[in-house]
Amino acid sequence: MRIVFFGTSRFAAGVLSYLIEKKQVEIAAIVTRPDRPQGRSLRLSHSPVKEEAVKLLPNVPLFQPEKASIDEFATVLGSFDADLFVVVAYGEIIKHNILTLPRLCCINIHASLLPKYRGAAPIQRCLMAGEKETGITIIEMVRAMDAGPMIERVKVAIPETMTFGELEPKLLEAACIGLSNAIRAFEENRVVKEVQKEEAATYAAKLMPSDEKIDWNHPAVTLHNLIRALSPTPSAWCMIRIGNEEKRLKIKRSLVRRDLQPGKPREIILAGKDALVVSCGKETLQLLEVQLEGKKSMPVPDFLRGLSNTSFSIVE
């Protein structure tokens, strides 16, 4: 099976690494997004897929087009005579002129159990919603976003304390299993495609900076789900006042406390040696791991010890 691989993110790099290791397919070419300036120095940064490709497949053609779907690049891709195009978190909508190039089809790995959570942030949005289960879906790509017929689905359970950082590698493992199964099905000419139910579709919008700020008027469970969806990065945050200074506090882990009587939203109702509990719009939230502006992430007991008995409060 001869493929062209499209991907950009760390998740996509993990899938590419798996394909290289398993040697299940021949990778004819790799397509990733262009290098972008990052940080204060604006130094050009390679995508995780490019880093993996250069390290493991230095002799395979690597392309970084500004737009993958222009006709000139479509001609280049067509010259590889691929059976499949495999697209994983590439970062650009692939248009019809590319979708029709491979002998079999273009397939995409999407990190949700479609048709739920179509869109840019399926992992984070399903955690924000408090889902108990998610997974990956391999679909045939069509013009509509994430709407193509389903070829493989692999489910993953979500414990109520699991963070994005813990769920993503579980989904990567599921993606590799699902892709291997799908490729084998194509090779054996036994692919079954299931049409998605449009009435069940939901949308996972791209994360915005406004999603990260904690509103303590919301129920504790809502905030707990937000915190774990954004952990370890970019992190949910609030502002706290320490003495006369206001600083941003990122919250990495939390626990809903239903055994304590809540006060007013954002009121600290317990700040002992080892525990920090904040009142929410409904119930209370215990903070377990935090990162104060300018400091490293740390367990709450270490954070409390570092305050040296200085008073602090949460501000709006």
N, C-alpha and C positions, 0 to 999 in steps of 0.2 A: 504494500500500500504506500503510495507516494503522496506526501502532503506538503502544503505550504502552511506555515504556522504564523498566525497573527497574535501578538500580545504585547503588553507593556508593563503591567504591574508585577509586584512581588508574587502574587497569587499565580499569575500567568507564567512567571519564571519557574515556579514550582512544578507546574504542569509540563513545561518544556523539559525540565530536568528529568522528570519521570519518563517522558517519551524517549529521551536519549538513553537513559539507563536500561529501559526495557527492550529497546531495539525492535519494537513491534512494527515500526513504520520507517520508511526512508524520508528524512526531512530534506526536501529539495531546496527550500529557501525559508527565510525568516523575515517577518515584517514587524517593525516596532515604531513607536513614535520618535520624532526627532529629539536630539539632546536639548535640554532646556537649562537656562541659567537658574541657579538656586543660591539661597543664602545671601548674606550681605555682600560677599565678594562677587556674586553673580557668575560664579564659575560654572561652566557647562557640566551638566550631570547626565550620565547615561541612565537609561531605563534599566530596571532589574533584568528584563528579558535580554537586552543588549549585553549586559555584563555576563549573563549565563551563556549566551551564544558565542561571545568572543572567547570565553574560557573553555567551553566544551566542544564547540563546533566551529573552529576558526576557519575552516575551508568551505563552509556553507555560505552562499550569498546572503548578505544581511542588508535590508533596505530600510530607510527611514524617511519615507515621503512626507511632505507637509500635508498632502491630501492623497489618500490611497486610491480614491475612486476616479481620478482623472484618466482620460482615455490612454494617454501615453504610458502610464504605469500599468494599466490593464493589459496593454500589449506585452509589457515585460512579464507580468505574471502568467499570461497565457502561454508563454514560451516554455514554462516548466512542465507542462502536460501533467498536472497534478490530478490525482483521483479525488482528493478531499482538500478543502481549505478548513483548517481548525482555528477558530477565533476564540480567544480567552482574554477578557478585560483589555481590549485593544485601545479603546478610548476615542473611537471615531465611528460614526455610522457607515457601514459598508453598503454601497449602493448597488443597484441592479446589474450594472455592467461588470462588477466583480463577482456577484453571486452566481452568475451563469457560466463562469470560466471552468471550474473543475468538472471532471468527468461524472462524478457522482453528485456532490452538492457541497455547499458550505455548511459547517456545523458550528454551533456556539455552545460553550459551557456557561450556564447562568447560575449564580449562587443563590437560588431559591427553588422551592417546589412550585414551578409555574402551574397555572397562570398567576399565582400570587406573587407580589413584589417584582413586577416588571420594572425596569429602570436602573438608575445609576447606583443606588445604595441599598441593595436588597438585604445584606447581612445586618447592617446597622438598623434599618427600619424594622426588620422582623424582631430584633431584640428590643427596640423601643416599644413595640406592640405587645411584648410579653409572650411571644409565641413559645409553645412547648416543643415544637418540632420544626425543622426546616430541612434543607438538603440542596442538592444540585439537580439541574435539568439540562440534558443535552438536546438541543433542538436543531432542526433544519432552519437555516436563516431565510427569512422572507423580507419583503420591503418594510412591513410594519415592525416596530421595535419589540423584540422578545416575544413575538406572537406566532412563530412558526410551529409546525407539528413537532410533538415530543418524541424523542427516540429512546432516551434512557432517563430514569429518575433514581436517585439514591438518597434515602432519608437519613437525617442526623437528629438525634434528640438534643434538646437544650435544657440542661438543669437551670433552676431559677437564679443561680449565682454566676453562671457562665458569662464571661466577658467576650467582647469582640476578639480580643487577642487570643482567647482560648478556643473560640468557635472557628475562626478562620482556618487553622491547620486541620481541624476535623473535616471541614468542607473541602479543603485541598485533597485530603485523602480520598474523600468520596468522589471528587471530580476525576481523579486518576483512575479509580475503579470504574466509574461510569464511562469514561472515554475509552478505556481498554475494551470494555464490553461492546461499546458502539462500533469501534473499529473492527472487532472480530465479527460482529453481525454484518457489517458491510462486506467484509472479505468472504463470508459464507452465504451472502445473498439472502439473508433472512431478517432484514431490517423491517420493523413494524413501526409505523408513524401514527401517533395519536393526536388528533386535532384538539387544540386547547378550547376550553369552554370560556367564551368571552365574558359571559355573565359573572364568572368567578374571578375575573382579573382585577388585581389591585396594582397601585403604582408606588414605587419606592423612589421618591424624589431625591435628587442630589443633596448632600449635606451642605448647609449654609452656616456661617459663623453664628447666626442668631439661634441655631439649634443647640448651641453649646452652653448657653447661659441658663443657670438653674433658677426657676421660679418657684419659690418655697410655698406658694399658694396651691400648687398641685399636690395630689395625693402622694404619699411616700412611695407607693409601689410604682407610680409613674416616674418619679425621679430616680428610683433604683434602676429601673429599666433603661432610662436615659444614660445614667452613669456607666452601666456595663456595656451599653451599645457604643460608647465613645472611648472606652478604655482598651489599651493604654493611651491612644492618641486619636483625635486631638484633645480629648478629655472634656467632660462637663465641668463647669466652674462657677464660683460665686465670689463676691468681694467680701473680705473681712477687714475689720478695723482692729489693729493691734496697737494699743496705746493711742497715739495721735496719727498713726499711719494707716492708710488703706492699701491692701495688697490683694492680688488675685490668688485664690486657692482652688487648685484643680482637685477634683475628687475622683479617685481611681476605682475604689471599691466601697460598697455599702451593704447594709442589711436592714430590711424593714423590721421595725420593732412594734409589735402589736400589744405588748404587755405594759406599755407606759402610757400615762395620760398625757395627751398633747396639750401644748399651750398655744400661743399665737404662732402663725407661720414665721419661720426663720429664727424663732426663739430657741436658744440653747438651753435644753432642760436637764442635761447631764454633761458635765465636763470633769470627770474624775481622773484618777491617775492613769487608767487604761481605757477609758471610754469617752466618746463624744457623740451625743445624740441631739438631733435638731428636730424641732416640731415642724410639721408640714400642714398642708391644707386638710389632710386626713391622715391620722396616725403619725408615727415618728420614724426618723431615719438615723441609724447609727453609721457613722463614717468609720471606715476601716483602714483605708489607705489614702493619703493625700499628698499633694505637692504644692508647697508654698512658693510663690513667685521668687525666682532666683535660687531655689533650693532643689535638691533631688527628691524624687518620690520616696515616701517613707510610711511605715505603719503609724497609725494615730498615736499610740503611746509615745513613740519617739518624737512626734510633732508636739505633743503636749509638754513633754519634758523640755524641749527646745525653747518654749516660750518663757521659761524661767519665772513662772508665776505672774507674768504680765497679763492683764485683762484683755479679752478680745470679744468681739461680737460680729455677727453677720449683718452686712448692710445691703440695702436694696440695689 
